[in-house]
Amino acid sequence: MPKIKTNRGAAKRFKSTGSGKIVRHKAFSSHILTKKSTKRKRNLRKSTLVDSTNLKQIAKLIPYR
């Protein structure tokens, strides 16, 4: 079997933790920030885990993480 190519866009967006979970950054934090509250913007800076419903799809995109 040939090797699977890593999706380079996904490789830049997702990282894996030591226990094998996949970490992502939150969306909606790049522009139109004036109407968003300070608390909301602060929470958008934090990273979060990929949801279990999307985990299988993203794991296929980054097989050698």
Secondary structure, 3 states (H helix, E strand, C coil): CCCCCCCHHHHHHCEECCCCCEEEECCCCCCCCCCCCHHHHHHHCCEEECCCCCHHHHHHHCCCC
